[in-house]
């Protein structure tokens, strides 16, 4: 069915919007006089465990950042951008330049944004677009331009629905268009597709859901089906596969738990497709696909309120399987499995407040590993990486690099930005899912309780 959600460009409004976006793109995000700890002016180091480096990407002045992902937003820049969604309804695109991160705030929805996806969905636009939505039920499309401008516009509205998860891709073989999928609270599934020559979109309801989908990931196609598979985790404790076709949405439950699921990550290797899932009680599950079944094991019994999880190459030995997790303890913890099959855990970073999201990307070629990007209640976006030369034997390393320190829990940062001390976790961050900061704004916590 059609919903009241068709939006098209109005020429005068579009021209005005483009002009204002161009002005904003060249204006500083915050104060006219940047602080010495401003990552848009230079590298800002944070304390991290020895063998790791932490860098501040964005200080959002205490406003929670609920989702952070990396996309190739601007094709003219080689490095991918970091995209952050905050509690005030802003989509902040962060562009890197020699260690600096310049924020381009777009969308001002007035309440939290949570769902975020990137893909070449709109055939009327050259290249890929970014899509985001949140508490108000509004879906926005962000479009980059080759001269560095970035604009955003409303393309759909779901009255009475919060948009929690957004996906972009080719999901339905019976549909000639690529599409954006929206997963909402109250539970619902919607498809948004481009239609017509005037920049309009059609929104179609595909069915109701029993639980709120907190996260979803795209898996490689399997068998004769060419479309990517969608895997979802929800607060009702179900891990599901979603397929779309002429008969509509087909949900297959591949695992059930009596605990809410928070996030999902995946990898491909000698064990085939592997899923990693966080649970609200602090467990991490690892699931391997075996023909048409999935085998589950618990690999971590961690602190209550685990949220973010990523799988990537975080060790110089490529045979070591590694993942990172982040949650209400405020600690980013690295899990690694050795040749015996046993899993070990270590804390590599502690943020100022509860964690909410992790992402993984290649942002620093001076090592052979991936970088971890995180965000949460502190309002900070940070990047964790191995130091220059890690995994590159014989490479000369500059040990005299001067990096500004923003400090953090406990100790100071070494001037070379490599040997960073991480103190023991503070008592406030070891409460198993309790509030880790007593002076955070209550209204931020109240809002975000429905967005995670």
KACORRA-V532688 format. One record per residue. RES is the residue in three letters. PSI is psi as a letter, one per 30 degrees, with the letter a starting at -180 (NA if undefined). BURIAL is I if it has 9 or more other ideal C-beta (glycine too) atoms within 8 Angstrom, else O. Layout:
res->RES psi->PSI burial->BURIAL
res->RES psi->PSI burial->BURIAL
This chain:
res->UNK psi->l burial->O
res->UNK psi->k burial->O
res->UNK psi->l burial->I
res->UNK psi->i burial->O
res->UNK psi->h burial->I
res->UNK psi->k burial->I
res->UNK psi->k burial->I
res->UNK psi->l burial->O
res->UNK psi->k burial->O
res->UNK psi->k burial->O
res->UNK psi->e burial->O
res->UNK psi->e burial->O
res->UNK psi->e burial->O
res->UNK psi->e burial->I
res->UNK psi->e burial->O
res->UNK psi->e burial->O
res->UNK psi->e burial->I
res->UNK psi->e burial->I
res->UNK psi->e burial->O
res->UNK psi->e burial->O
res->UNK psi->e burial->I
res->UNK psi->e burial->I
res->UNK psi->e burial->O
res->UNK psi->e burial->I
res->UNK psi->f burial->I
res->UNK psi->f burial->O
res->UNK psi->k burial->O
res->UNK psi->k burial->O
res->UNK psi->e burial->O
res->UNK psi->b burial->O
res->UNK psi->l burial->O
res->UNK psi->e burial->O
res->UNK psi->j burial->O
res->UNK psi->k burial->I
res->UNK psi->l burial->O
res->UNK psi->f burial->O
res->UNK psi->g burial->I
res->UNK psi->j burial->I
res->UNK psi->f burial->I
res->UNK psi->f burial->I
res->UNK psi->f burial->O
res->UNK psi->l burial->I
res->UNK psi->k burial->I
res->UNK psi->j burial->I
res->UNK psi->k burial->I
res->UNK psi->l burial->I
res->UNK psi->k burial->I
res->UNK psi->l burial->I
res->UNK psi->k burial->I
res->UNK psi->k burial->O
res->UNK psi->f burial->O
res->UNK psi->l burial->I
res->UNK psi->k burial->I
res->UNK psi->k burial->I
res->UNK psi->k burial->I
res->UNK psi->k burial->I
res->UNK psi->e burial->I
res->UNK psi->k burial->I
res->UNK psi->j burial->I
res->UNK psi->g burial->I
res->UNK psi->h burial->O
res->UNK psi->f burial->O
res->UNK psi->k burial->I
res->UNK psi->k burial->I
res->UNK psi->j burial->I
res->UNK psi->f burial->I
res->UNK psi->k burial->I
res->UNK psi->k burial->I
res->UNK psi->l burial->I
res->UNK psi->k burial->I
res->UNK psi->l burial->I
res->UNK psi->i burial->O
res->UNK psi->e burial->I
res->UNK psi->j burial->I
res->UNK psi->f burial->O
res->UNK psi->f burial->O
res->UNK psi->k burial->O
res->UNK psi->e burial->O
res->UNK psi->k burial->O
res->UNK psi->l burial->I
res->UNK psi->l burial->I
res->UNK psi->k burial->I
res->UNK psi->k burial->I
res->UNK psi->k burial->I
res->UNK psi->k burial->I
res->UNK psi->l burial->I
res->UNK psi->f burial->I
res->UNK psi->g burial->I
res->UNK psi->g burial->I
res->UNK psi->k burial->I
res->UNK psi->j burial->I
res->UNK psi->j burial->I
res->UNK psi->k burial->I
res->UNK psi->k burial->I
res->UNK psi->k burial->I
res->UNK psi->k burial->I
res->UNK psi->j burial->O
res->UNK psi->h burial->O
res->UNK psi->f burial->O
res->UNK psi->l burial->I
res->UNK psi->j burial->I
res->UNK psi->k burial->I
res->UNK psi->k burial->I
res->UNK psi->j burial->I
res->UNK psi->k burial->I
res->UNK psi->l burial->I
res->UNK psi->k burial->I
res->UNK psi->i burial->O
res->UNK psi->f burial->I
res->UNK psi->f burial->O
res->UNK psi->l burial->I
res->UNK psi->k burial->I
res->UNK psi->k burial->I
res->UNK psi->e burial->I
res->UNK psi->k burial->I
res->UNK psi->k burial->I
res->UNK psi->l burial->I
res->UNK psi->k burial->I
res->UNK psi->l burial->I
res->UNK psi->i burial->O
res->UNK psi->e burial->I
res->UNK psi->j burial->O
res->UNK psi->f burial->O
res->UNK psi->f burial->O
res->UNK psi->k burial->O
res->UNK psi->k burial->O
res->UNK psi->a burial->O
res->UNK psi->l burial->I
res->UNK psi->l burial->I
res->UNK psi->k burial->I
res->UNK psi->k burial->I
res->UNK psi->k burial->I
res->UNK psi->l burial->I
res->UNK psi->b burial->I
res->UNK psi->e burial->I
res->UNK psi->f burial->I
res->UNK psi->g burial->I
res->UNK psi->k burial->I
res->UNK psi->k burial->I
res->UNK psi->k burial->I
res->UNK psi->k burial->I
res->UNK psi->k burial->I
res->UNK psi->k burial->I
res->UNK psi->l burial->I
res->UNK psi->l burial->O
res->UNK psi->f burial->O
res->UNK psi->g burial->O
res->UNK psi->f burial->O
res->UNK psi->l burial->I
res->UNK psi->k burial->I
res->UNK psi->l burial->I
res->UNK psi->k burial->I
res->UNK psi->l burial->I
res->UNK psi->k burial->O
res->UNK psi->f burial->I
res->UNK psi->l burial->I
res->UNK psi->k burial->I
res->UNK psi->j burial->I
res->UNK psi->k burial->O
res->UNK psi->g burial->O
res->UNK psi->k burial->I
res->UNK psi->k burial->I
res->UNK psi->j burial->I
res->UNK psi->e burial->I
res->UNK psi->k burial->I
res->UNK psi->k burial->I
res->UNK psi->k burial->I
res->UNK psi->k burial->I
res->UNK psi->a burial->I
res->UNK psi->j burial->O
res->UNK psi->f burial->I
res->UNK psi->j burial->I
res->UNK psi->f burial->O
res->UNK psi->f burial->O
res->UNK psi->k burial->I
res->UNK psi->f burial->O
res->UNK psi->k burial->I
res->UNK psi->l burial->I
res->UNK psi->l burial->I
res->UNK psi->k burial->I
res->UNK psi->k burial->I
res->UNK psi->k burial->I
res->UNK psi->k burial->I
res->UNK psi->l burial->I
res->UNK psi->k burial->O
res->UNK psi->l burial->O
res->UNK psi->k burial->I
res->UNK psi->l burial->I
res->UNK psi->k burial->I
res->UNK psi->k burial->I
res->UNK psi->k burial->I
res->UNK psi->k burial->I
res->UNK psi->k burial->I
res->UNK psi->k burial->I
res->UNK psi->k burial->O
res->UNK psi->l burial->O
res->UNK psi->f burial->O
res->UNK psi->g burial->O
res->UNK psi->g burial->I
res->UNK psi->l burial->I
res->UNK psi->l burial->I
res->UNK psi->k burial->I
res->UNK psi->k burial->I
res->UNK psi->k burial->I
res->UNK psi->k burial->I
res->UNK psi->f burial->I
res->UNK psi->l burial->O
res->UNK psi->l burial->O
res->UNK psi->l burial->I
res->UNK psi->f burial->O
res->UNK psi->l burial->I
res->UNK psi->k burial->I
res->UNK psi->j burial->I
res->UNK psi->f burial->I
res->UNK psi->l burial->I
res->UNK psi->l burial->I
res->UNK psi->l burial->I
res->UNK psi->k burial->I
res->UNK psi->l burial->I
res->UNK psi->l burial->O
res->UNK psi->l burial->O
res->UNK psi->k burial->O
res->UNK psi->b burial->O
res->UNK psi->f burial->O
res->UNK psi->k burial->I
res->UNK psi->f burial->O
res->UNK psi->k burial->I
res->UNK psi->k burial->I
res->UNK psi->k burial->I
res->UNK psi->k burial->I
res->UNK psi->k burial->I
res->UNK psi->l burial->I
res->UNK psi->k burial->I
res->UNK psi->l burial->I
res->UNK psi->f burial->O
res->UNK psi->g burial->O
res->UNK psi->g burial->I
res->UNK psi->k burial->I
res->UNK psi->j burial->I
res->UNK psi->l burial->I
res->UNK psi->k burial->I
res->UNK psi->k burial->I
res->UNK psi->k burial->I
res->UNK psi->k burial->I
res->UNK psi->a burial->I
res->UNK psi->f burial->O
res->UNK psi->f burial->O
res->UNK psi->b burial->O
res->UNK psi->k burial->I
res->UNK psi->j burial->I
res->UNK psi->k burial->O
res->UNK psi->j burial->O
res->UNK psi->j burial->O
res->UNK psi->f burial->I
res->UNK psi->k burial->I
res->UNK psi->k burial->O
res->UNK psi->l burial->I
res->UNK psi->h burial->O
res->UNK psi->k burial->I
res->UNK psi->k burial->I
res->UNK psi->k burial->I
res->UNK psi->e burial->I
res->UNK psi->l burial->I
res->UNK psi->k burial->I
res->UNK psi->l burial->I
res->UNK psi->l burial->I
res->UNK psi->l burial->I
res->UNK psi->k burial->O
res->UNK psi->b burial->O
res->UNK psi->f burial->O
res->UNK psi->g burial->O
res->UNK psi->b burial->I
res->UNK psi->k burial->I
res->UNK psi->k burial->I
res->UNK psi->k burial->I
res->UNK psi->k burial->I
res->UNK psi->k burial->I
res->UNK psi->k burial->I
res->UNK psi->l burial->I
res->UNK psi->f burial->I
res->UNK psi->g burial->O
res->UNK psi->g burial->I
res->UNK psi->l burial->I
res->UNK psi->k burial->I
res->UNK psi->k burial->I
res->UNK psi->k burial->I
res->UNK psi->k burial->I
res->UNK psi->k burial->I
res->UNK psi->k burial->I
res->UNK psi->j burial->O
res->UNK psi->c burial->O
res->UNK psi->g burial->O
res->UNK psi->l burial->O
res->UNK psi->k burial->I
res->UNK psi->k burial->O
res->UNK psi->k burial->O
res->UNK psi->k burial->O
res->UNK psi->k burial->I
res->UNK psi->f burial->I
res->UNK psi->k burial->I
res->UNK psi->j burial->O
res->UNK psi->a burial->I
res->UNK psi->l burial->I
res->UNK psi->k burial->I
res->UNK psi->h burial->I
res->UNK psi->k burial->I
res->UNK psi->d burial->I
res->UNK psi->k burial->I
res->UNK psi->k burial->I
res->UNK psi->k burial->I
res->UNK psi->k burial->I
res->UNK psi->a burial->I
res->UNK psi->j burial->O
res->UNK psi->g burial->I
res->UNK psi->k burial->I
res->UNK psi->f burial->O
res->UNK psi->j burial->O
res->UNK psi->f burial->O
res->UNK psi->f burial->O
res->UNK psi->j burial->I
res->UNK psi->k burial->O
res->UNK psi->k burial->I
res->UNK psi->l burial->I
res->UNK psi->k burial->I
res->UNK psi->l burial->I
res->UNK psi->k burial->I
res->UNK psi->b burial->I
res->UNK psi->f burial->I
res->UNK psi->f burial->I
res->UNK psi->g burial->I
res->UNK psi->k burial->I
res->UNK psi->k burial->I
res->UNK psi->k burial->I
res->UNK psi->k burial->I
res->UNK psi->k burial->I
res->UNK psi->k burial->I
res->UNK psi->k burial->I
res->UNK psi->a burial->O
res->UNK psi->f burial->O
res->UNK psi->f burial->O
res->UNK psi->f burial->O
res->UNK psi->k burial->O
res->UNK psi->k burial->O
res->UNK psi->l burial->O
res->UNK psi->k burial->I
res->UNK psi->k burial->O
res->UNK psi->k burial->I
res->UNK psi->f burial->I
res->UNK psi->k burial->I
res->UNK psi->k burial->I
res->UNK psi->l burial->I
res->UNK psi->f burial->O
res->UNK psi->a burial->I
res->UNK psi->k burial->I
res->UNK psi->l burial->I
res->UNK psi->e burial->I
res->UNK psi->k burial->I
res->UNK psi->k burial->I
res->UNK psi->l burial->I
res->UNK psi->k burial->I
res->UNK psi->l burial->I
res->UNK psi->j burial->O
res->UNK psi->f burial->I
res->UNK psi->j burial->O
res->UNK psi->g burial->O
res->UNK psi->g burial->O
res->UNK psi->l burial->I
res->UNK psi->g burial->O
res->UNK psi->l burial->I
res->UNK psi->l burial->I
res->UNK psi->l burial->I
res->UNK psi->k burial->I
res->UNK psi->k burial->I
res->UNK psi->l burial->I
res->UNK psi->l burial->I
res->UNK psi->b burial->I
res->UNK psi->f burial->I
res->UNK psi->f burial->I
res->UNK psi->g burial->I
res->UNK psi->k burial->I
res->UNK psi->k burial->I
res->UNK psi->l burial->I
res->UNK psi->k burial->I
res->UNK psi->k burial->I
res->UNK psi->l burial->I
res->UNK psi->l burial->I
res->UNK psi->l burial->I
res->UNK psi->k burial->I
res->UNK psi->f burial->I
res->UNK psi->k burial->I
res->UNK psi->g burial->I
res->UNK psi->i burial->I
res->UNK psi->k burial->O
res->UNK psi->f burial->O
res->UNK psi->k burial->O
res->UNK psi->k burial->O
res->UNK psi->k burial->O
res->UNK psi->j burial->O
res->UNK psi->g burial->O
res->UNK psi->g burial->O
res->UNK psi->k burial->O
res->UNK psi->k burial->O
res->UNK psi->k burial->I
res->UNK psi->k burial->I
res->UNK psi->k burial->I
res->UNK psi->f burial->I
res->UNK psi->a burial->O
res->UNK psi->a burial->I
res->UNK psi->j burial->I
res->UNK psi->d burial->I
res->UNK psi->l burial->O
res->UNK psi->l burial->O
res->UNK psi->k burial->I
res->UNK psi->k burial->I
res->UNK psi->f burial->O
res->UNK psi->f burial->I
res->UNK psi->g burial->I
res->UNK psi->e burial->I
res->UNK psi->i burial->O
res->UNK psi->k burial->I
res->UNK psi->k burial->I
res->UNK psi->j burial->I
res->UNK psi->l burial->I
res->UNK psi->k burial->O
res->UNK psi->k burial->I
res->UNK psi->l burial->I
res->UNK psi->e burial->O
res->UNK psi->f burial->O
res->UNK psi->g burial->I
res->UNK psi->h burial->I
res->UNK psi->g burial->I
res->UNK psi->h burial->I
res->UNK psi->f burial->I
res->UNK psi->l burial->O
res->UNK psi->k burial->O
res->UNK psi->g burial->I
res->UNK psi->j burial->I
res->UNK psi->f burial->O
res->UNK psi->g burial->O
res->UNK psi->l burial->I
res->UNK psi->k burial->O
res->UNK psi->e burial->O
res->UNK psi->e burial->O
res->UNK psi->e burial->I
res->UNK psi->e burial->I
res->UNK psi->e burial->O
res->UNK psi->e burial->I
res->UNK psi->f burial->I
res->UNK psi->f burial->O
res->UNK psi->f burial->O
res->UNK psi->g burial->I
res->UNK psi->NA burial->I
